[in-house]
Amino acid sequence: MNEMRNRQFFEDIASHLTIETRAFIDGKYCNSASGKKFETLNPATGQLLANAAHCDIADVDRAVAAARKSFNSGVWSRATPEHRKSVLLKLANLVRGNSDELSVLESLNSGKGISDCLNEIANEVSNAFQWYAELIDKSFGSVVPTGDTALSIIIKEPIGVVGFVLPWNFPLLLAAWKLAPALASGCSVVLKPAEQTPLTAIRFAALAAEAGIPDGVLNIVPGLGETTGQAVGRHNDIDAVSFTGSTEIGALFLKYAAESNMKPVGLEMGGKSPLIVLDDAIIDDNMINNAVMAACWNGGQNCSANMRQIVHKSRKDEFLHRVTERVKYLVLGEPLDPATEIGSMITSAHRERILGYIAKGKSEGAKLITGGNKVESFPGFFIEPTIFDHVTRDMAIAREEIFGPVLGIMTVSTIEEALEIAEDSEYGLHASIFTSDINKAITLARRIRCGTISINRFTEGDIKTPFGGYKKSGSLARDNGVEAMDQYQQTKTIWAEISSLL
């Protein structure tokens, strides 16, 4: 990073921010119908950052009506592929051009480190809109083989009005993962950001309008899950919902759909992902950094975090020593400092939840190696990165999603035992495998039931690769890749009888 883009640089941006807190409905910012607001905090300080509009059923109704009107008018849904492409490419460039402001706003609202925010927003968010923009005029239907007396074609159409309910851990990135393919498909959208982190989605709406997204095509309705989120899930005029969040809440969206209009629901939910170190793995600095960040990146507040680190007994002592040393030198600090590697937890309650799991791990017999405490030197919701050894599969910290910077080591003697433990989970989102033998790597990758497997590094892939989970980690829907378009499109068959003139 340019040395001029230091902590002071980002603090100067923060000091001049004008924070928009209103809903965005039918092309305009507006207060909620009730006038109610809810507090959103800066997790790094615990102080009030803003009071955002609390949308309820009336506001969701208004947003859905605007989305439906825009969809039925065809202003976006039937616009030429070239037009939608040009607008989304302009939007990608506007995100890049405003990435410093958006990143500072997201860091303030989420407690995430500014370096992570910049990478996600300037690169990944903008690239998502560019990639799906470029895909629009390269997606084709098909012609069905028939006899001379018929012509049959299969086409894809936008599904209609889509509702998004988003999490707080990657606020604008996960919005982009859903918005980009939905808008590229021609859908209109009603988006509810997480109540803890609504501010970048609200700000993004203005950039979308500036890029040329028509009124009513993108609507942002901030609010609480039990009010605004439920109203989106139950709405009879929303054609599909995509949700990212906990498995518990994902189940509620299936219930909401069943009790309303049977809308399809795309789910990306929890995880308890394994990282497997086989006896022939090369333990070097790169591997150790991957292992640590697999558990601690974004403060462990990541559904694909590899907290269950399953290590062959012949590699365990060296692995544990080097992982412990790396964790001790992780930089916790002020999120607007580019050197910070781990910021704060999202709320005080969430930090207490993590501390509860740490206490339970100790009481169930896991050995605490390092960390495990609140960080008292900062005013916000910080916690020490934590390592446990002697974790067994029956412990709560090995079975339940902690969503914090807690790394647990489980020792095994064989590859078969590693596979058995990796598979012993109700989740199936992600796994990492470290080995020098590609045959072992591919064999394990094919046997582990989860949506993404990374080999000799921790990664979720990129915009080209579909992301989602097996079992209680998700539905058949996927974010990213061409597969993401399936959530937002209907398949239509057109069959025409032809009378021969010859």
C-alpha positions in Angstrom: 0.0 0.0 0.0 1.2 3.5 -0.8 3.0 4.9 2.3 0.8 8.0 2.1 -2.3 5.9 2.5 -1.6 5.4 6.2 -3.9 5.5 9.2 -4.0 9.3 9.2 -5.1 9.2 5.5 -8.1 7.0 6.3 -8.9 8.8 9.5 -9.1 12.1 7.5 -11.6 10.4 5.2 -13.6 9.2 8.2 -13.7 12.7 9.7 -15.3 14.1 6.5 -17.8 11.3 5.8 -21.4 12.3 5.3 -23.3 9.1 6.4 -26.6 8.4 4.7 -29.0 6.5 6.9 -32.3 6.5 5.1 -33.9 3.7 3.0 -33.6 3.9 -0.8 -36.9 3.1 -2.5 -38.0 3.8 -6.0 -34.9 5.8 -6.8 -35.0 8.1 -3.8 -33.7 8.2 -0.2 -36.6 8.3 2.3 -37.3 7.8 6.0 -39.2 4.8 7.1 -43.0 5.2 7.1 -43.1 5.0 10.9 -40.2 7.3 11.3 -38.5 4.7 13.5 -34.8 4.2 13.6 -32.3 1.8 15.0 -28.7 2.3 16.3 -25.7 1.1 14.4 -22.4 1.1 16.3 -18.7 1.3 15.6 -17.6 -2.1 17.0 -14.0 -0.8 17.4 -15.1 1.8 19.9 -18.5 0.6 21.1 -19.9 4.1 20.3 -22.9 5.1 18.3 -22.1 5.6 14.6 -25.5 6.4 13.2 -29.2 5.9 13.5 -30.6 4.1 10.5 -34.1 4.0 9.2 -36.0 1.0 10.5 -38.2 -0.2 7.7 -41.2 -2.4 8.5 -43.9 -4.1 6.6 -45.2 -0.9 5.0 -41.8 0.1 3.7 -41.1 -3.4 2.3 -44.5 -3.3 0.6 -43.6 0.1 -0.9 -40.2 -1.2 -2.1 -41.7 -4.4 -3.6 -44.3 -2.3 -5.4 -41.6 -0.1 -6.9 -39.6 -3.2 -7.8 -42.6 -4.9 -9.4 -43.5 -1.7 -11.3 -40.0 -1.4 -12.7 -39.9 -5.1 -13.6 -43.2 -5.1 -15.4 -42.4 -1.9 -17.3 -39.4 -3.6 -18.9 -37.2 -0.6 -18.3 -34.5 -3.0 -17.0 -35.9 -6.5 -17.4 -36.4 -6.1 -21.2 -33.5 -3.7 -21.8 -31.0 -4.8 -24.4 -28.1 -6.9 -23.1 -25.8 -4.2 -24.3 -27.5 -1.5 -22.2 -27.5 -3.5 -19.0 -23.8 -4.4 -19.7 -22.8 -0.7 -20.1 -24.7 0.3 -16.9 -23.1 -2.4 -14.8 -19.6 -1.6 -16.2 -20.1 2.0 -15.2 -21.2 0.9 -11.8 -18.0 -1.2 -11.4 -16.0 1.8 -12.2 -17.9 4.0 -9.8 -17.2 1.5 -7.0 -13.5 1.6 -7.8 -13.6 5.4 -7.9 -15.3 5.6 -4.5 -13.6 2.6 -2.9 -11.6 4.6 -0.3 -14.8 6.2 1.0 -16.8 3.0 0.9 -14.0 1.1 2.6 -13.6 3.5 5.4 -17.4 3.5 5.9 -17.4 -0.3 6.0 -14.5 -0.4 8.4 -16.2 2.0 10.8 -19.5 0.1 10.7 -18.1 -3.5 10.9 -14.8 -3.2 12.8 -13.0 -4.9 9.9 -9.4 -3.9 9.0 -9.2 -1.2 6.3 -6.8 -3.3 4.3 -9.3 -6.1 4.0 -12.1 -3.6 3.2 -10.1 -2.0 0.4 -9.2 -5.4 -1.1 -12.8 -6.5 -1.0 -14.4 -3.3 -2.3 -11.9 -1.9 -4.7 -11.1 -5.3 -6.2 -13.7 -8.0 -5.5 -16.9 -5.9 -5.4 -16.0 -3.9 -8.5 -14.8 -7.1 -10.3 -18.1 -8.8 -9.6 -20.1 -6.2 -11.4 -17.6 -6.1 -14.2 -17.6 -9.9 -14.6 -21.4 -10.3 -14.7 -21.7 -7.3 -17.0 -19.3 -9.0 -19.5 -21.4 -12.2 -19.1 -24.7 -10.6 -20.1 -24.2 -10.7 -23.9 -22.4 -14.0 -23.9 -25.2 -16.1 -22.4 -27.2 -18.1 -24.9 -30.3 -20.1 -25.1 -30.6 -23.3 -27.2 -32.5 -24.7 -30.1 -34.1 -28.1 -29.6 -33.7 -30.8 -32.3 -37.2 -31.2 -34.0 -38.7 -32.3 -37.3 -39.4 -29.9 -40.1 -42.9 -29.1 -38.8 -41.7 -27.5 -35.5 -39.2 -25.0 -34.1 -38.5 -25.2 -30.4 -36.2 -22.9 -28.4 -35.2 -22.8 -24.7 -34.6 -19.3 -23.3 -33.7 -17.8 -19.9 -35.8 -15.0 -18.5 -35.4 -13.0 -15.3 -37.3 -14.5 -12.5 -38.8 -11.2 -11.4 -38.5 -9.4 -8.1 -35.8 -10.8 -5.9 -35.4 -10.3 -2.1 -31.9 -10.3 -0.5 -31.2 -10.7 3.2 -27.6 -10.2 4.0 -25.1 -10.9 6.8 -22.7 -8.5 8.6 -19.4 -10.1 8.1 -18.8 -9.0 4.5 -21.4 -6.3 4.0 -20.8 -4.9 0.5 -19.0 -8.0 -0.9 -21.9 -10.3 -0.3 -24.3 -7.7 -1.6 -22.3 -7.7 -4.8 -22.2 -11.5 -5.0 -26.0 -11.4 -5.2 -26.7 -8.0 -6.8 -24.4 -8.5 -9.8 -25.9 -11.7 -11.2 -29.5 -10.6 -10.3 -29.1 -7.3 -12.1 -27.3 -8.9 -15.0 -30.3 -11.2 -15.3 -32.7 -8.3 -15.5 -34.3 -8.7 -12.1 -35.5 -5.9 -9.8 -34.3 -6.2 -6.2 -35.3 -5.4 -2.6 -32.2 -5.7 -0.4 -32.1 -5.8 3.4 -28.6 -5.3 4.7 -27.6 -6.7 8.1 -28.9 -4.5 11.0 -25.3 -4.2 12.3 -23.8 -3.0 9.0 -26.4 -1.2 6.8 -24.3 1.8 5.8 -22.3 0.7 2.8 -25.4 -0.8 1.1 -27.3 2.4 1.6 -24.4 4.5 0.2 -24.0 2.0 -2.7 -27.6 2.8 -3.9 -26.6 6.3 -4.9 -23.8 4.9 -7.0 -26.1 2.5 -8.7 -28.5 5.4 -9.5 -25.6 7.4 -10.9 -24.5 4.5 -13.1 -28.0 4.4 -14.6 -29.9 1.7 -12.7 -33.5 2.8 -13.2 -35.8 3.9 -10.4 -37.3 0.9 -8.6 -34.8 -1.7 -9.9 -32.7 -1.5 -6.7 -34.3 -0.8 -3.3 -32.5 -0.8 0.1 -34.6 -1.4 3.2 -32.5 -1.4 6.4 -34.1 -2.8 9.5 -34.1 -5.7 11.9 -34.3 -9.4 11.0 -37.5 -10.1 12.9 -39.3 -7.3 11.2 -37.8 -6.2 7.9 -36.1 -9.6 7.1 -39.3 -11.5 7.9 -41.4 -9.1 5.8 -39.1 -9.8 2.8 -39.3 -13.6 3.4 -43.0 -13.7 3.7 -43.9 -11.2 0.9 -46.3 -12.7 -1.7 -45.0 -10.5 -4.5 -41.3 -11.4 -4.2 -40.5 -14.1 -6.7 -37.3 -15.5 -5.1 -35.2 -14.9 -2.0 -31.5 -15.3 -1.5 -30.2 -15.4 2.1 -26.7 -15.6 3.6 -26.5 -16.1 7.4 -26.9 -18.6 10.1 -28.5 -22.1 9.5 -31.1 -21.3 12.2 -32.4 -18.2 10.3 -32.1 -19.9 6.9 -34.6 -22.5 8.1 -37.0 -19.7 8.9 -36.8 -18.5 5.3 -37.9 -21.9 4.1 -40.8 -21.6 6.6 -41.7 -18.1 5.4 -41.7 -19.3 1.7 -43.9 -22.3 2.6 -46.3 -20.0 4.4 -46.5 -17.4 1.6 -46.1 -18.0 -2.1 -43.7 -21.0 -2.2 -41.0 -18.7 -3.6 -37.6 -20.4 -4.2 -35.1 -19.7 -1.5 -31.3 -19.7 -2.1 -29.4 -20.4 1.1 -25.7 -20.0 2.1 -25.4 -20.7 5.8 -23.1 -21.9 8.5 -20.0 -24.0 8.4 -17.5 -25.9 10.6 -14.9 -26.4 8.0 -11.9 -28.7 8.4 -8.3 -28.1 7.4 -6.4 -31.4 6.9 -2.6 -31.6 7.3 -1.4 -35.0 6.0 1.9 -36.7 7.0 3.6 -35.6 3.8 2.5 -31.9 4.0 5.3 -29.3 3.5 5.2 -27.1 6.7 6.7 -23.8 5.6 5.8 -20.1 6.2 3.2 -20.0 3.5 1.4 -23.1 4.8 1.4 -21.8 8.4 0.1 -18.4 7.3 -2.7 -20.1 5.3 -3.6 -22.3 8.3 -3.7 -19.3 10.7 -5.7 -17.1 8.3 -8.1 -19.9 7.6 -9.2 -19.7 11.2 -8.5 -16.0 12.0 -9.1 -14.0 8.8 -11.8 -11.4 9.4 -11.5 -12.2 13.1 -12.8 -15.7 12.4 -16.2 -14.2 11.5 -16.4 -16.2 8.3 -18.7 -19.1 7.5 -15.9 -21.0 5.7 -13.4 -20.5 8.6 -11.2 -23.6 9.0 -11.3 -23.9 12.8 -11.1 -27.7 12.9 -7.5 -28.3 11.9 -6.9 -32.0 11.6 -3.2 -32.8 11.7 -1.3 -36.0 11.3 0.5 -37.0 14.5 3.9 -36.9 12.7 3.4 -33.3 11.8 1.5 -32.1 14.9 4.4 -30.8 17.1 6.0 -28.7 14.4 2.7 -27.5 13.1 1.4 -26.5 16.6 4.7 -24.7 17.4 4.7 -22.7 14.2 1.0 -21.9 14.2 1.3 -20.7 17.8 4.2 -18.4 17.0 2.3 -16.9 14.0 -0.8 -16.3 16.0 1.1 -14.5 18.7 2.3 -12.0 16.1 -1.1 -11.3 14.5 -1.6 -7.5 14.6 -4.8 -6.6 16.5 -5.6 -3.0 16.4 -7.4 0.1 15.2 -9.3 -0.9 12.0 -8.3 2.2 10.1 -4.6 1.3 10.5 -3.5 -0.5 7.3 -1.2 -2.7 9.4 -4.1 -4.2 11.4 -4.7 -7.9 10.6 -7.6 -8.5 13.0 -10.1 -5.8 14.0 -12.9 -6.1 16.5 -15.8 -8.5 16.8 -19.1 -7.2 15.5 -20.9 -6.7 18.9 -20.3 -7.1 22.6 -22.8 -9.9 22.7 -21.0 -11.7 19.9 -17.7 -11.4 21.8 -19.3 -12.9 24.9 -20.6 -15.8 22.8 -17.1 -16.5 21.6 -15.8 -16.3 25.1 -18.5 -18.7 26.2 -17.2 -21.3 23.6 -13.6 -20.8 24.8 -14.7 -21.5 28.4 -16.6 -24.5 27.3 -13.6 -25.8 25.4 -11.5 -25.6 28.5 -14.2 -27.3 30.7 -14.6 -30.1 28.2 -10.8 -30.9 28.3 -9.3 -29.0 25.4 -5.9 -27.5 26.1 -5.7 -23.8 25.8 -2.3 -22.9 24.1 -2.6 -19.2 23.7 -5.2 -16.4 23.8 -8.8 -16.8 25.0 -9.3 -13.4 26.6 -10.9 -10.0 25.9 -8.4 -7.4 24.8 -8.7 -4.7 27.4 -6.4 -2.2 25.8 -9.0 -1.2 23.2 -12.4 0.3 23.9 -14.4 -1.9 21.5 -15.2 -5.6 21.1 -11.7 -7.1 20.7 -10.7 -10.6 21.6 -7.4 -12.5 21.5 -6.8 -15.1 18.7 -7.0 -18.4 20.4 -5.5 -21.9 19.9 -6.7 -25.1 21.5 -4.9 -28.5 21.3 -6.3 -31.9 22.2 -9.7 -31.1 20.7 -11.9 -34.1 20.2 -14.8 -34.5 17.9 -17.4 -34.6 20.7 -16.5 -31.2 22.1 -18.8 -28.2 21.4 -15.9 -26.2 19.9 -15.4 -29.0 17.3 -19.1 -29.3 16.4 -20.7 -25.9 16.7 -19.9 -22.7 14.7 -18.0 -20.3 16.9 -17.6 -17.5 14.3 -14.5 -16.1 16.1 -10.7 -16.4 15.9 -10.5 -19.8 17.6 -8.3 -22.5 16.1 -8.6 -26.1 17.3 -6.1 -28.9 16.6 -7.3 -32.5 16.3 -4.6 -35.1 16.0 -5.0 -38.2 13.7 -2.9 -41.2 12.8 -4.2 -42.0 9.3 -5.7 -40.4 6.2 -8.9 -42.5 6.8 -9.2 -41.1 10.3 -8.7 -37.6 8.9 -11.5 -38.2 6.4 -13.8 -39.6 9.1 -13.4 -36.6 11.4 -13.7 -34.1 8.5 -17.0 -35.7 7.5 -18.3 -35.8 11.0 -20.3 -32.6 10.8 -23.8 -31.4 10.0 -22.1 -28.7 7.8 -20.5 -28.9 4.4 -19.3 -25.6 3.2 -15.5 -25.7 2.8 -12.4 -27.7 3.5 -8.6 -27.3 3.0 -6.1 -30.1 2.3 -2.3 -29.9 2.7 -0.3 -32.7 1.2 2.5 -33.3 -1.3 0.6 -36.1 -3.0 -1.9 -34.9 -5.5 -3.5 -38.4 -5.6 -4.3 -38.1 -1.9 -5.5 -34.6 -2.3 -8.0 -35.4 -5.1 -9.2 -38.6 -3.4 -10.0 -36.6 -0.2 -11.5 -33.8 -2.2 -13.9 -36.2 -3.9 -14.9 -37.9 -0.6 -15.5 -34.8 1.6 -19.1 -33.6 1.1 -18.8 -29.8 0.9 -19.1 -27.1 -1.7 -15.5 -25.9 -2.0 -12.2 -27.7 -1.4 -8.9 -25.9 -1.5 -5.6 -27.7 -1.9 -2.3 -26.5 -0.3 -3.8 -23.1 0.4 -6.9 -21.6 2.0 -9.1 -20.0 -0.5 -12.8 -19.8 -1.4 -12.0 -19.5 -5.1 -12.9 -16.3 -7.0 -15.8 -14.7 -8.9 -15.6 -17.5 -11.6 -16.1 -20.4 -9.2 -19.5 -21.2 -7.6 -19.6 -20.9 -3.8 -22.2 -22.6 -1.5 -22.6 -25.6 0.8 -23.8 -29.1 1.2 -26.0 -30.4 4.1 -26.9 -27.6 6.6 -24.5 -25.2 5.0 -26.8 -24.4 2.1 -29.2 -25.2 -0.6 -28.6 -26.1 -4.3 -28.2 -22.4 -5.0 -24.7 -21.0 -5.5 -23.2 -17.5 -5.4 -20.5 -16.6 -8.0 -19.7 -18.3 -11.3 -22.2 -18.7 -14.1 -24.1 -20.9 -11.7 -25.2 -17.9 -9.7 -27.4 -16.8 -12.6 -29.6 -19.8 -12.0 -31.1 -18.3 -8.9 -32.4 -15.3 -10.8 -33.7 -16.8 -14.0 -36.6 -19.0 -15.2 -36.2 -21.5 -18.0 -38.8 -21.2 -20.7 -39.6 -23.6 -23.6 -41.2 -22.1 -26.7 -42.6 -24.6 -29.2 -43.9 -23.4 -32.6 -45.7 -25.5 -35.1 -44.6 -24.7 -38.7 -46.6 -25.4 -41.8 -44.4 -26.3 -44.8 -44.8 -24.0 -47.8 -42.9 -26.3 -50.1 
